[in-house]
């Protein structure tokens, strides 16, 4: 619909009023309006904008010619508030400035960081009365802008920002907007049609005429308006019969076709330039039209006909269908001439990216010059973080590239850009196309590595392992291929492959220089292979040497993750947890958002191993959301499995089963033995905590027997203490002793207190009472100084208290049972707390439930923020690391302080860092 009074739409106007009330009160609001062309989406957007005061309004409209121009829509939306960019946290500020072309982009621009900066900028712009962002024709918004806006849309909690989107109903937009609130617009009903016709035609239509027109137009407001302009008053009042058929059909475009045909030739050429230019920039449009021979005032007849609105800042079509009609009415030769004129004008203005797009539109066959221009434009988009748009440009460039080798190179680059842009399907297609023409051995190895990485991140991990090993056969001296293969083998749980990879790493024809990063990686791979191949005398020194080479201040997340793997293989879970947690911190500070979901897998596991279950849940909740947004399904499975374990410890049966089921739905078909194992372990721990010992024994025993794709050695080791306890409780002493023997072999070379404590605890479970008590006291001694072992301390104290009570040493038992109960309560480990309380009552002490732990009242988001603040981060630093706006951080801290009964950052630090 065009401007003027909004016809009907009472329900939609009420929804918009509610949205505006929310943002004025400081809440975040999102609404998508979806419907066919002409149904009134744009009119509703205008209505909202006109009634938004005192909230500010920012507007952007998608344009088909700019769908491949990274951040074009975002530039349009944010241009009025660009002066606020300097107020953003440093990494976000630099990312946004780079994305909008206001400064050179950072060396490693990341789309998540850009999106977080957009969120912060919108929050800043919302002060003091709120902000409404209106985005029309979202189906034509470039991908980089769409990604950033949708990232922000999912995090508009308390910033007083509203996002109102209008879009046609297409498969792409249905998927992109799938989890946002929406209103599907249909045609007006007969009563609304009658009111609209009366307003537009200045006569009251008869009810019968209104019904007929409503039926013929489907109530489409644009069709109604155009039809009303062609009908006489007698038609509307029923004094003359309506034309049969009504002038709709090819619909509304036919109506415009007649109007266009009546315009002067120069006006039609100027309209075609406007349609192809996309932005409506008067200087570009008029200059290009002049090159085609259009007179200076060529657009005036189109303005008089109501087809366009021309102003000093922009030339806009009254409706997108008019633009479509202009394009459809032009011949291919006319379109090529208009594109060439636009390319010439944009080239003279220094706009190389848009020039390349117009030149590509006129190319008929291969053209290396145009292909090179598109590839250069893709490079600039990629530097700004517009990976999806870079992928599109590179794909177009490849189609125009005459040389097969260069075409393969560009398709490979397109695959990488698509992957980084969260478009895995497009990435696989580009990779397959590159493989059809690539011949260079180096490029073939790179393609194989990419295929493996894509499979490892979101496909079949066993296939990824096969790809890496085959590529390593063709390039035996490429250590990075062996490292990728080792990572895949760990995810599959293929111990034999790990052994073979280690031997190949050790046998490299050119060993890396001592002290280098490659030397560290080689030691980890070779040590892992030797240790798991039954040669600890060779493997342990290599792993120790690798760990000794890790600098205390390393800023490389990858190094820390390999160190965590090495420590796990040595049976030192506490050291592995420390490395994993550091990797998460490094990734945040360095802005490694693109790899953050994967790094957070290890960080979340580390915090769980360090008894910080609430923080582990917070990290996996964040990692799961990022993994899903990035299309990294295997990382999503890892986070779901970890969430299942945390839920199991807490006795949250429904949540545990839900998370485990979702993790297994990904992990089983993808042969992710590590994730299958963790999810299955969660179900076993749940049964154990709830006293279902036979089921727990069955589940946990199955873990030890699972082969590649269904389990993993590291899960067998990590679950051994629970497996021993379940076997003893189920009366299977032989299985318990076998599990203890396995642990003795695995941890034979471990040097940490936690590993020694674990072994002593497991030995105690199969020992006679007096020996068991001594071993449990020994285990507690090993854990006494370990601040991250609260859960293990409590599990050990519970076992000790139970043994002491059965030995009639009741007074001695009570202290240990009380300690266990209090720790379990603080960790929200409800089943274990209930068991400890029951034992304490049986020991003759009343066991009133302690006061709830204050930290348990915090949401995952609040806990993440509180932890970072307690470590000394400012609000802006927290915002940069968690991809939030500073205002959101302020809001959550405002709620955290009263929940914890504190009033300062110093008190928060003392409480959380104890």
C-alpha positions in Angstrom: 0.0 0.0 0.0 1.1 3.5 -0.6 0.9 6.3 2.0 -2.2 7.7 3.5 -4.6 6.2 6.0 -3.9 2.6 7.0 -6.9 0.4 5.9 -8.1 -2.1 8.5 -5.4 -4.1 10.2 -6.8 -3.5 13.8 -5.0 -6.6 15.1 -1.7 -5.7 13.5 -1.9 -2.1 14.8 -2.5 -3.4 18.3 0.6 -5.6 18.0 2.6 -2.7 16.8 1.3 -0.5 19.7 2.4 -3.2 22.1 5.9 -3.4 20.5 6.3 0.4 20.8 5.1 0.4 24.4 7.7 -2.2 25.2 10.7 -0.4 23.7 9.7 2.9 25.3 9.7 1.1 28.7 13.2 -0.3 28.0 12.4 -3.8 26.8 13.6 -5.4 23.6 11.0 -6.4 21.0 11.1 -8.2 17.7 8.4 -8.7 15.1 8.4 -10.0 11.6 5.6 -9.2 9.1 5.4 -11.8 6.4 3.2 -11.8 3.3 2.9 -11.5 -0.4 3.7 -8.3 -2.4 1.2 -5.6 -1.9 -0.4 -7.1 1.2 0.4 -4.0 3.3 3.7 -4.8 5.0 5.3 -1.5 4.1 2.3 0.4 5.2 2.4 -1.2 8.6 6.1 -0.3 8.9 5.3 3.3 8.1 2.5 3.3 10.6 4.9 2.0 13.3 7.5 4.6 12.4 5.0 7.4 12.5 3.8 6.4 16.0 7.2 5.6 17.5 7.9 8.9 19.2 9.6 9.7 21.5 11.6 6.6 20.5 14.1 7.2 17.6 13.6 5.4 14.3 16.2 3.9 12.0 15.2 2.6 8.6 16.7 0.3 6.0 15.2 -1.3 2.9 16.7 -4.3 1.1 17.5 -3.8 -2.6 17.9 -6.6 -5.0 21.0 -5.2 -6.7 22.7 -5.0 -3.3 22.0 -8.5 -2.1 25.6 -9.4 -2.7 27.1 -6.2 -1.2 28.3 -7.0 2.3 26.8 -4.7 5.0 24.9 -2.5 2.5 21.7 -2.6 4.5 23.5 -2.2 7.7 25.2 0.9 6.4 21.9 2.3 5.5 20.4 1.5 8.9 23.2 2.7 11.1 24.4 5.8 9.1 22.3 8.2 11.3 23.9 6.9 14.5 27.5 6.3 13.2 28.7 9.0 15.6 28.0 6.7 18.5 30.4 4.0 17.3 33.3 5.4 19.3 31.3 4.7 22.5 31.5 0.9 21.9 33.9 -1.6 23.5 37.2 -1.5 21.6 36.9 -4.8 19.7 33.3 -4.1 18.8 34.1 -0.6 17.8 36.9 -1.6 15.4 34.7 -4.4 13.9 31.8 -2.1 13.2 33.9 0.6 11.8 35.6 -1.9 9.5 32.3 -3.5 8.4 30.8 -0.1 7.5 33.9 1.0 5.6 34.7 3.8 8.1 38.2 2.4 8.8 40.4 -0.4 7.7 39.0 -3.7 9.2 40.9 -5.5 11.9 43.3 -8.2 10.6 41.0 -11.0 11.7 37.5 -9.6 11.3 34.8 -11.9 12.6 31.1 -11.9 11.9 30.1 -12.6 15.5 32.1 -9.6 16.7 30.5 -7.3 14.1 27.1 -8.5 15.1 27.9 -7.9 18.8 29.0 -4.4 17.9 25.8 -3.8 16.1 23.9 -4.9 19.2 25.9 -2.5 21.3 25.4 0.4 18.9 21.7 -0.1 18.8 21.6 -0.1 22.6 23.6 3.1 22.7 21.3 4.7 20.1 18.2 3.6 22.2 19.0 6.1 25.0 17.0 7.6 26.5 13.5 6.8 25.0 14.0 3.7 23.0 14.8 2.9 19.3 12.8 1.3 16.6 14.6 -0.3 13.7 12.5 -0.8 10.6 13.8 -3.1 7.9 11.7 -3.5 4.8 12.2 -6.0 2.0 14.3 -8.2 4.2 14.3 -10.9 1.5 16.7 -8.6 -0.4 19.0 -7.6 2.5 22.6 -8.7 2.0 23.6 -11.7 4.0 26.2 -10.0 6.2 23.6 -7.4 7.3 21.0 -10.1 7.8 23.3 -12.2 10.0 24.2 -9.2 12.2 20.6 -8.1 12.6 19.4 -11.5 13.4 22.2 -12.0 15.9 21.1 -8.8 17.6 17.4 -9.7 17.3 17.9 -12.8 19.4 19.6 -10.8 22.2 17.4 -7.7 22.5 16.5 -8.3 26.1 16.6 -5.1 28.0 18.1 -2.5 25.7 14.9 -0.6 24.7 15.5 -1.7 21.0 12.7 -2.9 18.7 13.3 -4.6 15.4 10.4 -4.6 12.9 11.0 -6.7 9.8 8.9 -7.0 6.7 9.6 -9.7 4.2 8.1 -11.8 1.4 7.4 -15.4 2.3 10.4 -17.3 0.8 12.1 -20.5 1.9 15.3 -18.6 2.7 13.5 -16.0 4.9 11.3 -18.7 6.6 14.5 -20.4 7.7 16.5 -17.3 8.6 13.6 -15.9 10.7 12.3 -19.2 12.0 12.7 -18.5 15.7 11.5 -14.9 15.7 7.9 -13.7 16.5 6.0 -13.2 13.3 2.6 -12.1 12.0 1.5 -13.5 8.6 -0.4 -10.9 6.7 -3.3 -12.0 4.6 -5.8 -9.9 2.5 -8.3 -7.5 4.0 -11.8 -8.9 4.6 -14.9 -7.5 2.9 -15.6 -4.9 5.6 -12.0 -3.6 5.5 -12.1 -3.6 1.7 -15.2 -1.4 1.8 -13.5 1.0 4.1 -10.3 1.1 2.1 -12.2 1.7 -1.2 -14.3 4.5 0.4 -11.1 6.2 1.6 -9.3 6.0 -1.8 -12.2 6.6 -4.2 -14.2 9.1 -2.1 -17.4 7.2 -2.6 -19.0 4.5 -0.5 -19.0 1.2 -2.4 -22.0 -1.1 -2.2 -21.5 -4.2 0.0 -21.9 -6.5 -3.0 -19.2 -4.6 -5.0 -16.9 -4.7 -2.0 -17.4 -8.4 -1.7 -16.7 -9.0 -5.4 -13.6 -6.8 -5.4 -12.3 -8.5 -2.2 -12.7 -11.9 -3.8 -11.1 -10.8 -7.0 -8.1 -9.2 -5.4 -7.8 -11.5 -2.4 -8.0 -8.4 -0.3 -4.5 -7.4 -1.4 -4.3 -3.7 -0.5 -2.0 -2.7 -3.4 -4.3 -4.5 -5.9 -7.3 -2.8 -4.3 -5.8 0.6 -4.6 -4.7 0.2 -8.2 -8.1 -1.3 -9.1 -9.9 1.5 -7.4 -8.1 4.1 -9.5 -9.3 2.3 -12.7 -13.0 2.0 -11.6 -15.6 4.8 -11.8 -17.9 5.9 -9.1 -20.7 4.1 -10.8 -18.7 0.9 -10.8 -18.1 1.2 -7.1 -21.7 2.0 -6.2 -23.1 -0.7 -8.3 -24.7 1.5 -10.9 -22.6 -0.1 -13.6 -21.4 -3.6 -13.7 -17.7 -4.2 -12.8 -15.4 -5.0 -15.7 -15.1 -8.8 -16.2 -12.4 -9.7 -15.5 -11.2 -6.9 -13.2 -7.9 -5.4 -14.5 -5.7 -7.5 -12.2 -4.4 -10.6 -13.5 -0.8 -10.7 -14.4 -1.8 -8.9 -11.8 -0.9 -5.6 -10.7 2.2 -5.7 -12.9 0.0 -5.5 -16.0 -1.4 -2.3 -14.7 2.0 -0.8 -14.3 3.0 -2.1 -17.7 0.3 0.1 -19.3 1.5 3.1 -17.3 5.1 2.5 -18.2 4.4 2.1 -21.9 2.7 5.5 -21.9 5.9 7.2 -20.6 8.5 8.9 -22.8 11.4 6.7 -23.8 13.9 8.8 -21.8 11.8 8.4 -18.7 11.7 4.6 -19.1 15.5 4.5 -19.4 15.8 6.6 -16.2 13.4 4.3 -14.4 15.4 1.2 -15.6 18.6 2.7 -14.2 16.8 3.4 -10.9 15.6 -0.2 -10.8 19.0 -1.6 -11.4 21.0 0.8 -9.2 19.1 -0.3 -6.1 20.0 2.4 -3.6 18.1 5.2 -5.3 21.1 7.5 -5.1 20.1 10.5 -7.2 23.6 11.4 -8.3 24.4 7.9 -9.6 20.9 7.4 -11.2 20.9 10.7 -13.0 24.5 10.4 -14.2 23.9 6.9 -15.6 20.6 7.9 -17.2 22.3 10.8 -18.9 24.9 8.5 -20.4 21.9 6.7 -21.9 20.6 9.9 -23.4 17.8 10.6 -20.9 17.1 14.3 -20.4 17.9 16.0 -17.1 14.3 16.0 -15.9 13.5 12.5 -17.2 11.9 11.3 -14.0 9.2 14.0 -13.8 6.6 12.1 -15.9 7.1 9.1 -13.6 6.6 11.2 -10.6 3.5 12.7 -12.0 2.2 9.2 -12.7 2.8 8.3 -9.1 5.4 5.6 -9.9 8.3 7.1 -8.0 9.1 9.6 -5.4 12.2 11.7 -6.1 13.9 13.7 -3.4 17.3 15.2 -2.9 18.5 12.1 -0.9 16.8 9.2 -2.6 14.6 8.1 -5.5 12.2 5.4 -4.5 9.6 3.4 -6.2 6.1 3.6 -4.7 6.1 -0.2 -4.4 8.6 -2.9 -5.2 6.2 -4.3 -7.8 6.7 -1.2 -9.9 10.4 -1.9 -9.9 9.8 -5.4 -11.0 7.5 -4.2 -13.8 10.2 -1.8 -15.0 12.7 -4.6 -15.1 10.3 -7.0 -16.9 9.4 -4.4 -19.5 13.0 -3.7 -20.6 14.7 -5.8 -23.2 17.9 -7.7 -22.4 19.9 -5.2 -24.5 18.4 -2.2 -22.6 19.3 -3.9 -19.3 22.9 -4.5 -20.3 23.2 -0.9 -21.4 21.9 0.4 -18.1 24.3 -1.9 -16.2 27.2 -0.6 -18.3 26.2 3.0 -17.6 26.0 2.3 -13.9 29.3 0.6 -13.9 30.9 3.5 -15.6 29.5 6.0 -13.2 30.3 3.9 -10.1 33.9 3.3 -11.4 34.4 7.0 -11.8 33.2 7.5 -8.2 35.6 4.9 -6.9 32.9 2.4 -5.9 34.7 -0.7 -7.1 32.5 -3.2 -5.4 29.2 -2.1 -7.0 31.0 -1.5 -10.3 32.1 -5.1 -10.3 28.5 -6.3 -9.7 27.1 -4.3 -12.6 29.9 -5.5 -14.9 29.2 -9.1 -13.9 25.5 -8.6 -14.8 26.4 -7.8 -18.4 29.0 -10.5 -18.9 27.9 -13.1 -21.5 30.8 -15.5 -21.4 34.0 -16.0 -19.3 35.8 -12.7 -18.6 38.9 -12.7 -16.4 39.0 -9.0 -15.9 35.4 -8.9 -14.4 36.1 -12.1 -12.5 39.2 -10.5 -10.9 37.1 -7.4 -10.0 34.6 -9.6 -8.3 37.3 -11.6 -6.4 38.8 -8.3 -5.2 35.3 -7.2 -4.0 35.0 -10.5 -2.2 38.3 -9.9 -0.5 37.1 -6.5 0.8 33.8 -8.0 2.0 35.7 -10.8 3.7 38.1 -8.3 5.4 35.0 -6.6 6.9 33.5 -9.8 8.2 31.0 -10.2 5.3 31.9 -13.9 4.7 28.6 -15.0 3.2 28.5 -12.1 0.7 32.2 -12.8 -0.1 31.2 -16.3 -0.9 28.5 -15.2 -3.3 31.0 -12.8 -5.1 33.6 -15.5 -5.3 31.1 -18.0 -6.8 30.1 -15.4 -9.4 33.8 -14.7 -10.1 34.5 -18.4 -10.6 31.7 -18.7 -13.1 33.4 -16.0 -15.2 36.9 -17.3 -14.8 38.3 -18.9 -18.0 41.3 -20.6 -16.5 40.4 -23.9 -14.7 43.1 -23.6 -12.1 42.1 -20.0 -11.2 38.5 -21.1 -11.1 39.3 -23.9 -8.7 41.2 -21.5 -6.5 38.2 -19.1 -6.4 35.7 -21.8 -5.7 37.9 -23.0 -2.8 38.0 -19.5 -1.4 34.2 -19.4 -1.8 33.9 -22.6 0.2 35.9 -21.2 3.0 34.0 -17.9 3.1 30.7 -19.7 3.0 31.7 -21.9 5.9 32.9 -18.9 7.9 29.6 -17.1 7.0 27.5 -19.9 8.5 26.4 -21.4 5.1 27.6 -25.0 5.2 25.4 -26.1 2.3 26.9 -23.5 0.0 30.4 -24.3 1.3 30.0 -28.0 0.4 28.7 -27.1 -3.1 31.6 -24.8 -3.8 34.0 -27.3 -2.5 32.6 -30.0 -4.8 32.8 -27.7 -7.8 36.4 -26.8 -7.0 37.3 -30.5 -6.8 36.0 -31.0 -10.4 38.6 -28.8 -11.9 41.5 -28.7 -9.4 44.7 -30.4 -10.5 47.5 -28.7 -8.5 48.7 -31.1 -5.7 48.8 -28.4 -3.2 45.3 -27.2 -3.9 44.0 -30.8 -3.9 45.5 -31.3 -0.4 43.9 -28.1 0.7 40.5 -29.2 -0.7 40.8 -32.5 1.1 41.7 -30.8 4.4 38.7 -28.5 4.0 36.4 -31.4 3.2 37.6 -33.1 6.3 37.2 -30.0 8.5 33.7 -29.5 7.2 32.8 -33.1 8.0 34.4 -32.9 11.4 32.4 -29.8 12.3 29.0 -30.7 10.9 29.1 -34.2 9.3 30.4 -37.7 9.7 33.5 -37.6 11.9 34.7 -41.1 10.7 34.5 -39.8 7.1 36.5 -36.8 8.2 39.1 -39.1 9.6 39.3 -41.1 6.4 39.7 -37.9 4.3 42.5 -36.6 6.5 44.4 -39.9 6.5 44.0 -40.2 2.7 45.3 -36.6 2.3 48.2 -37.3 4.6 49.1 -40.3 2.4 49.4 -37.9 -0.6 51.2 -35.3 1.4 53.1 -37.3 4.1 55.1 -34.3 5.4 52.2 -32.0 6.2 51.9 -32.2 10.0 48.7 -30.2 10.0 46.9 -33.0 8.2 48.0 -35.4 10.9 46.9 -33.0 13.6 43.5 -32.8 11.9 43.4 -36.6 11.7 44.2 -36.9 15.4 41.4 -34.5 16.3 39.0 -36.6 14.1 40.2 -39.8 15.7 39.6 -38.4 19.2 36.1 -37.4 18.2 35.3 -40.8 16.6 37.0 -42.6 19.5 39.3 -44.6 17.2 42.2 -45.6 19.4 43.9 -47.6 16.6 43.9 -44.6 14.3 45.4 -42.5 17.1 48.3 -45.0 17.3 48.9 -45.0 13.6 48.8 -41.2 13.4 51.3 -41.0 16.3 53.8 -43.3 14.5 53.5 -41.2 11.3 54.1 -38.0 13.2 57.2 -39.4 14.8 58.5 -40.7 11.4 58.2 -37.3 9.6 61.1 -37.0 7.2 61.9 -33.5 8.3 61.3 -33.2 12.1 60.3 -29.6 13.1 62.8 -27.4 14.9 63.0 -27.9 18.7 60.9 -25.4 20.6 58.6 -24.6 17.6 54.8 -24.9 17.5 55.1 -27.8 15.1 57.5 -29.6 17.5 54.9 -29.2 20.3 52.2 -30.7 18.0 54.4 -33.5 16.9 55.2 -34.4 20.5 51.5 -34.5 21.4 50.6 -36.7 18.4 53.6 -39.0 18.8 53.1 -39.3 22.6 49.4 -40.0 22.3 50.0 -42.7 19.8 52.8 -44.3 21.8 50.8 -44.2 25.1 47.6 -45.6 23.6 49.6 -48.1 21.7 50.9 -49.7 24.9 54.4 -48.0 25.0 54.2 -45.6 28.0 58.0 -45.5 28.3 58.0 -43.7 24.9 54.7 -41.9 25.1 54.9 -40.3 28.6 58.2 -38.4 28.1 56.9 -37.0 24.8 53.7 -35.8 26.4 55.6 -34.4 29.4 58.0 -32.5 27.0 55.0 -31.1 25.1 53.4 -29.8 28.3 56.6 -28.3 29.5 56.8 -26.3 26.3 53.5 -24.6 26.9 54.3 -21.0 27.9 52.5 -19.8 31.0 51.2 -16.7 29.1 50.4 -18.3 25.8 47.7 -16.6 23.8 47.1 -19.5 21.5 43.8 -21.3 22.2 44.8 -24.2 19.9 48.0 -24.8 21.9 46.0 -24.9 25.2 43.5 -27.4 23.7 46.2 -29.7 22.6 47.8 -29.4 26.1 44.4 -30.3 27.6 44.3 -33.4 25.4 47.9 -34.4 26.5 47.0 -34.0 30.2 43.9 -36.1 29.8 45.9 -38.9 28.2 48.2 -38.7 31.2 45.2 -39.2 33.5 45.6 -35.7 35.0 42.0 -34.3 34.8 42.8 -31.3 36.9 45.5 -30.1 34.6 43.3 -30.8 31.5 40.6 -28.7 33.1 42.9 -25.9 33.7 44.2 -25.8 30.1 40.6 -26.0 28.8 39.4 -23.1 30.9 42.4 -21.0 29.8 41.6 -21.8 26.2 38.1 -20.3 26.6 39.5 -17.2 28.2 42.0 -16.7 25.5 39.5 -17.2 22.7 37.2 -14.5 24.2 39.9 -11.9 24.8 41.4 -12.4 21.3 38.1 -12.1 19.6 38.2 -15.7 18.2 34.4 -15.7 17.9 34.4 -17.9 14.8 36.1 -20.8 16.7 34.5 -19.9 20.0 31.7 -22.6 19.9 34.4 -25.3 19.6 36.7 -23.7 22.2 33.7 -23.4 24.6 33.2 -27.2 24.4 36.5 -27.7 26.2 36.0 -24.7 28.5 32.6 -25.9 29.6 33.9 -29.5 30.2 36.8 -28.0 32.1 34.5 -26.0 34.4 32.4 -29.2 35.0 35.5 -31.1 35.9 36.3 -28.3 38.3 33.0 -28.6 40.1 31.6 -25.4 38.7 28.5 -26.9 37.2 26.5 -23.6 37.0 29.3 -22.0 35.0 29.6 -25.1 32.8 25.9 -24.9 32.0 26.3 -21.2 31.2 29.2 -21.8 28.9 27.5 -24.7 27.1 24.3 -22.7 26.8 26.2 -19.9 25.1 28.3 -22.4 23.0 25.1 -24.2 21.9 23.5 -21.0 20.7 26.6 -19.9 18.8 27.1 -23.4 17.3 23.6 -23.4 16.0 23.9 -20.0 14.5 27.1 -20.9 12.8 25.8 -24.3 11.5 28.4 -26.3 13.5 26.1 -29.2 14.4 28.9 -31.4 15.9 29.8 -28.6 18.3 26.1 -28.4 19.2 26.2 -32.1 20.1 29.2 -31.6 22.3 27.4 -28.8 24.3 24.2 -30.8 24.5 26.1 -33.8 25.9 27.8 -31.6 28.5 24.5 -30.0 29.5 23.1 -33.6 29.9 25.9 -34.4 32.4 25.4 -31.3 34.4 21.6 -32.0 34.5 22.4 -35.6 35.7 24.6 -34.4 38.6 21.7 -32.1 39.6 19.1 -34.8 39.3 17.2 -32.9 36.6 15.9 -36.0 34.9 13.7 -34.5 32.2 16.5 -32.0 31.2 19.1 -34.8 31.2 17.1 -37.0 28.9 16.2 -34.1 26.6 19.8 -33.0 26.2 21.1 -36.5 25.9 18.5 -37.4 23.3 19.3 -34.3 21.2 23.0 -34.9 21.5 22.7 -38.6 20.4 20.4 -37.6 17.5 23.4 -35.8 16.1 26.3 -37.8 17.4 25.2 -41.3 16.4 24.7 -40.7 12.7 27.8 -38.5 12.6 29.8 -41.3 14.4 31.0 -38.9 17.1 32.0 -41.6 19.6 33.2 -39.0 22.0 29.8 -37.2 22.2 27.9 -40.5 22.1 30.0 -41.5 25.1 29.5 -38.3 27.1 25.7 -38.3 26.5 25.5 -42.0 27.5 27.6 -41.3 30.5 25.2 -38.6 31.6 22.3 -41.1 31.6 24.4 -43.5 33.7 25.3 -40.8 36.2 21.6 -39.9 36.4 20.7 -43.5 37.2 23.5 -43.7 39.8 22.5 -40.5 41.6 18.9 -41.6 41.7 19.8 -45.0 43.1 19.0 -47.0 40.0 22.2 -49.0 40.4 21.5 -51.9 38.0 20.6 -49.5 35.2 23.6 -47.3 36.0 25.9 -50.4 36.0 24.5 -51.5 32.6 24.9 -48.1 31.0 28.4 -47.4 32.3 29.7 -50.9 31.6 28.5 -50.5 28.0 30.7 -47.4 27.7 33.8 -49.5 28.3 32.8 -51.9 25.6 31.8 -49.4 22.9 33.9 -49.2 19.8 34.7 -46.3 17.5 31.7 -44.1 16.7 29.9 -45.3 19.9 32.4 -44.4 22.6 35.9 -43.0 23.3 38.8 -44.0 25.5 38.8 -40.7 27.3 35.1 -41.2 28.3 36.0 -44.7 29.6 38.7 -43.1 31.7 36.5 -40.2 32.8 33.6 -42.4 33.9 35.6 -45.1 35.7 34.9 -43.9 39.3 31.2 -43.9 38.6 31.5 -47.3 36.9 33.2 -48.8 39.9 30.6 -47.4 42.3 27.7 -48.6 40.2 29.2 -52.1 39.8 29.7 -52.4 43.6 26.2 -51.1 44.3 24.8 -53.6 41.7 26.7 -56.5 43.3 29.1 -57.1 40.4 32.4 -57.1 42.3 34.3 -58.6 39.4 33.3 -55.8 37.1 34.3 -53.3 39.8 37.8 -54.8 40.2 38.3 -54.9 36.4 37.4 -51.2 36.3 39.9 -50.4 39.1 42.6 -52.4 37.2 41.9 -50.3 34.1 42.3 -47.1 36.1 45.6 -48.3 37.6 47.0 -48.8 34.1 45.6 -45.5 32.8 46.9 -43.4 35.7 50.1 -45.2 36.2 52.1 -42.1 35.0 49.8 -39.4 36.4 51.4 -37.0 38.9 48.5 -34.8 40.0 46.7 -35.0 43.3 43.3 -35.4 41.8 44.4 -38.5 39.7 45.9 -40.1 42.8 42.7 -39.3 44.8 40.6 -40.9 42.1 42.6 -44.1 42.2 42.5 -44.3 46.0 38.8 -43.8 46.0 38.2 -46.5 43.5 40.5 -48.9 45.3 38.6 -48.2 48.5 35.3 -49.3 46.9 36.6 -52.8 46.3 38.5 -53.0 49.6 37.6 -54.3 53.1 36.3 -51.7 55.5 39.5 -50.9 57.4 41.6 -50.7 54.2 38.8 -48.8 52.5 38.7 -46.2 55.3 42.4 -45.6 55.0 42.2 -45.2 51.3 39.3 -42.8 51.5 41.2 -40.7 54.0 44.2 -40.8 51.6 42.0 -39.6 48.8 40.7 -36.7 50.8 44.3 -35.8 51.6 45.2 -35.6 48.0 42.2 -33.3 47.3 42.6 -31.0 50.4 44.3 -28.2 48.5 42.4 -28.6 45.2 39.9 -25.7 45.0 38.4 -27.3 41.8 37.7 -30.7 43.4 34.7 -29.8 45.5 32.4 -32.4 43.9 35.1 -35.2 44.1 35.8 -34.2 47.7 32.1 -34.5 48.6 31.7 -37.8 46.7 34.7 -39.2 48.6 33.5 -37.8 52.0 30.1 -39.4 51.4 31.7 -42.8 50.8 33.9 -42.4 53.8 31.0 -41.4 56.0 29.0 -44.4 54.8 31.9 -46.8 55.5 32.5 -45.3 59.0 28.8 -45.5 59.9 28.6 -49.1 58.9 31.7 -49.7 61.0 29.8 -48.1 63.9 32.2 -45.2 64.0 29.2 -42.9 64.0 30.7 -39.9 65.6 33.5 -39.9 63.1 31.1 -40.4 60.2 28.9 -37.4 61.0 31.5 -34.7 60.1 32.2 -36.2 56.7 28.6 -36.7 55.9 27.7 -33.2 57.0 30.5 -31.8 54.8 29.4 -33.9 51.8 25.8 -32.8 52.3 26.7 -29.1 52.5 28.9 -29.2 49.4 26.3 -31.1 47.4 23.7 -28.5 48.4 26.0 -25.7 47.3 26.6 -27.4 43.9 22.9 -28.0 43.5 23.6 -31.8 43.2 20.3 -32.7 44.7 20.3 -36.5 44.4 23.7 -36.7 46.1 22.6 -34.1 48.8 19.5 -36.3 49.5 21.7 -39.4 49.9 24.1 -37.6 52.2 21.2 -36.2 54.3 19.7 -39.7 54.6 23.1 -41.1 55.8 23.5 -38.2 58.3 20.0 -38.9 59.7 20.9 -42.6 60.0 24.0 -41.5 61.9 21.8 -39.8 64.5 22.1 -36.1 63.5 19.2 -34.0 62.3 19.9 -32.9 58.8 17.9 -29.8 58.1 18.3 -28.5 54.6 20.9 -25.7 54.6 20.0 -22.2 53.3 20.2 -22.2 49.5 23.4 -21.1 47.9 23.0 -17.6 46.5 24.8 -18.4 43.3 22.1 -21.0 42.5 19.7 -18.1 42.1 21.6 -16.6 39.2 20.7 -17.3 35.6 23.4 -18.7 33.3 23.7 -15.2 31.7 24.0 -13.5 35.1 26.6 -16.0 36.2 28.8 -15.5 33.1 28.7 -11.8 33.7 29.3 -12.0 37.4 32.3 -14.3 36.9 34.0 -11.9 34.4 33.3 -8.9 36.6 34.7 -10.7 39.6 37.9 -11.3 37.6 38.3 -7.6 37.1 36.7 -7.0 33.7 34.9 -3.7 33.1 31.3 -3.6 31.8 32.6 -2.8 28.3 35.1 -5.7 28.5 32.4 -8.1 29.6 30.2 -6.9 26.7 33.0 -7.5 24.2 33.7 -11.0 25.5 30.1 -12.2 25.8 28.7 -10.5 22.6 26.4 -8.3 24.6 25.8 -4.6 24.8 27.2 -2.7 27.8 23.6 -1.8 28.7 22.7 -5.4 28.9 25.7 -6.0 31.2 24.6 -3.1 33.4 21.0 -4.5 33.6 22.1 -8.0 34.6 24.5 -6.6 37.3 21.7 -4.6 38.6 19.9 -7.8 39.3 22.9 -9.8 40.4 23.8 -7.6 43.4 20.5 -7.9 45.3 20.3 -11.6 44.5 23.7 -12.2 46.2 23.1 -9.7 49.0 26.1 -7.5 48.0 26.6 -3.9 46.8 30.0 -3.7 45.2 32.4 -5.3 42.7 34.8 -6.0 45.5 32.2 -8.0 47.4 31.4 -9.9 44.1 35.0 -10.7 43.6 35.4 -12.1 47.1 32.2 -14.2 46.8 32.9 -15.7 43.4 36.6 -16.2 43.5 36.6 -18.0 46.8 
